């Protein structure tokens, strides 16, 4: 436990790189030994570093959000559209809970809304470009993918909103905003891999590295916050 408390992020990266190695060597069946371990390692890291009697409600929602993300990880290992949709729903739940946590940490204020407006403009342009590329290949998945893009954009905007809080600015700049950006990159590359560049297997590694970096930044940010 002491190892996970002090070096949980390093342990996470060990398993993440092992998972990427299995992708590169096309040993997909062995990923059931690596990918499901990733988020539990982060959960241990967060809660071993959290002060026991502080932020009880926030800790509960952080736990639920990361469990939803873990379920998404597991479901997305299944083959076919059904498991993809179930995995996507699990991540939608995670993103909504993370957004709720960030908004709870700092309520939106009109006087500090310019950062959010700039962020919204960037996200609209980003999503438009990605959707322009993959849209013709989505078929019946067009609306679910569009809905997911809206939800993850909401989560990203909720991290930008933290810039309006002096006490949360450092957490936002160092952990939450970079984590949200990397989540956007990871999911965009995943969409390109699934619906456009289906024969470029290396993109799966790009997805895992950017996703792993994203969620480890969120976990590290919450660990710092919950220390009090």
Secondary structure, 3 states (H helix, E strand, C coil): CHHHHHHHHHHHHHHHHHHHHHHHCCCHHHHHHCCCHHHHHHHHHHHHHCCCCCCHHHHHHHHHHHHHHHHHHHHCCCCCHHHHHHHHHHHHHHHHHHHHHHHHHCCCCHHHCHHHHHHHHHHHHHHHHHHHHHHHHCHHHHHHHHHHHHHHHHHHHHHHHHHHCCCCHHHHHHHHHHHHHHHHHHHHHHHHHHHCCCCCCCHHHHHHHHHHHHHHHHHHHHHHHHCC
